Amino acid sequence: MDFNAFDFIRDGLSEELASQGFGPAVPLEEEEGRAEMFSTGELAYSLLYDRGKQRFELRSATLDSAGAPGEWRSLSLWLFDEKEGTKGDLESILNDFLDVVRGPKRVAMAQQKKKRGKDDERTVDPLFFCNRLINLFPELREELNQEKILYGQVRFVAFTKEKVAPKMEDLIKKYPESEPVSKLAALFDDMYKNGDMNLRAILTAVLLNELSEEAFGILREKFADELKNASKYSRKLKGKNIKPEKKKKQKQVVAKLSD
């Protein structure tokens, strides 16, 4: 490669985070490899390239009163071979990292609109949700790309029903008490709270209703009250054919000619 992979991703993150009020990247001492940190107030993000494991990692942490980061929490991991990796691979990694750091900003926008009584203007959409699912199911990235190639867009209802639901079912039943299942439940809670109407419908009427009773029960117990209650009622519609409301016939007005 004729350019520095770390700098490419660092520069892309810098531009976005600067717009959110974060300061410029500063080097971090890491045994695993090269790392730099962006910070503002009490929050920090860091970019790490682990040379031994050949992967990029985006992390977050809170800062203490002296501005030092606490324990880093991993937000997204991507394998990348410096010798064989392409610029296209780096663009995919950067786009995913950008989605992660934009998440709090988009959620804040949705929450602010909610405070103004504009629930129908929520900004978290099905594409944002699908991109977040890639952290739990990495194979979805390629499947999303194939969906776009075949159809020119993502058919969110069909895609989540055919590609996402089976993966959820398998994960929940095999590892019911695992961290990934807890993360999946937390993601559903967040997306339902801040998602637009299309996303809310996909979460409840499509994905949760595709799960078996066993898998649904396990996941539902991990939800917060709002989604736990909503999923209870949407589950009752599982398998039912909902007919659209019939339009009322309008009275026909006939003009009567006068003699």
C-alpha positions, -999 to 999 in steps of 0.1 A, spaced: 0 0 0 13 34 -9 -2 52 21 -4 48 59 -35 28 69 -36 41 104 -34 77 93 -62 71 68 -87 60 95 -73 85 121 -79 114 97 -114 103 88 -123 101 125 -106 134 132 -129 152 108 -161 138 123 -151 141 159 -139 177 154 -174 186 143 -186 171 176 -162 192 197 -135 167 202 -99 178 203 -71 166 179 -57 131 182 -29 126 207 -6 95 209 -12 68 235 13 43 249 0 9 240 20 -24 241 -2 -39 214 6 -13 187 -1 22 176 -29 41 193 -42 77 194 -70 93 215 -96 120 208 -112 136 239 -137 162 250 -150 169 285 -154 135 302 -155 113 271 -127 99 249 -125 77 218 -93 59 208 -81 42 177 -58 12 181 -40 -9 156 -30 -42 172 0 -54 152 0 -89 167 -36 -96 160 -36 -74 128 -68 -56 136 -81 -21 141 -101 -14 172 -123 16 181 -127 21 219 -143 46 243 -136 55 279 -145 82 305 -119 106 317 -109 113 353 -105 148 367 -69 149 354 -80 140 319 -67 104 320 -88 77 304 -102 49 325 -108 13 313 -113 12 275 -145 -3 262 -143 -19 228 -169 -5 203 -158 -22 170 -131 -45 158 -119 -51 122 -92 -74 110 -67 -57 86 -35 -70 71 -11 -41 64 5 -61 36 -26 -74 18 -53 -50 29 -68 -26 3 -80 10 4 -115 -5 -1 -111 -25 32 -100 7 50 -130 26 37 -153 -1 50 -136 1 84 -137 39 85 -174 40 75 -182 16 103 -162 35 129 -179 67 117 -213 51 122 -203 43 158 -191 78 167 -221 94 150 -245 71 170 -246 93 201 -251 124 180 -280 109 161 -296 95 193 -293 129 209 -310 145 179 -338 120 181 -342 126 219 -342 164 214 -370 161 188 -389 139 212 -388 165 239 -403 189 213 -431 165 208 -420 154 173 -418 116 178 -424 111 141 -391 129 133 -368 103 149 -336 100 129 -324 65 138 -334 44 107 -332 7 96 -299 12 78 -282 25 110 -296 -5 129 -283 -29 103 -248 -13 105 -248 -18 142 -257 -54 139 -225 -60 120 -206 -57 153 -225 -88 165 -227 -106 132 -197 -96 110 -209 -117 81 -238 -93 76 -215 -67 60 -210 -89 29 -247 -99 29 -256 -62 30 -233 -55 1 -248 -83 -19 -283 -70 -12 -273 -36 -26 -257 -51 -57 -287 -74 -64 -315 -49 -57 -299 -15 -58 -310 -9 -22 -316 -27 10 -350 -43 13 -351 -40 51 -381 -61 58 -370 -90 36 -333 -87 46 -339 -87 83 -364 -115 81 -342 -137 58 -307 -128 70 -308 -114 105 -336 -133 123 -320 -168 118 -287 -155 131 -305 -141 162 -323 -173 168 -291 -193 166 -272 -170 189 -299 -168 215 -305 -205 217 -269 -215 218 -256 -188 241 -286 -175 261 -266 -159 289 -237 -147 268 -224 -111 265 -234 -109 227 -270 -117 236 -270 -90 263 -256 -66 237 -283 -76 213 -310 -69 238 -294 -35 247 -292 -27 210 -329 -35 205 -338 -13 235 -318 16 222 -331 13 186 -367 10 197 -364 40 220 -348 62 193 -358 46 160 -382 59 135 -415 42 128 -401 19 101 -373 7 124 -397 1 153 -419 -20 131 -389 -40 119 -378 -47 154 -412 -59 167 -434 -71 138 -405 -86 118 -375 -97 139 -391 -105 173 -420 -122 157 -397 -144 136 -381 -158 168 -393 -191 183 -411 -189 217 -379 -200 234 -356 -175 218 -382 -147 222 -386 -154 259 -349 -153 266 -344 -120 247 -375 -103 261 -364 -109 297 -333 -87 290 -353 -58 276 -361 -26 294 -398 -20 303 -408 0 272 -398 -27 246 -407 -55 270 -443 -43 270 -445 -34 233 -431 -68 223 -458 -85 244 -486 -70 224 -469 -72 190 -462 -109 196 -500 -115 197 -501 -105 160 -476 -132 150 -489 -153 121 -521 -132 118 -531 -118 84 -540 -82 92 -564 -68 66 -563 -31 58 -592 -11 70 -619 -9 43 -626 25 29 -660 39 37 -682 44 7 -689 80 1 -724 91 -6 -729 99 -42 -743 134 -48 -763 137 -79 -773 172 -92 -810 174 -100 -818 195 -129 -846 219 -123 -875 220 -147 
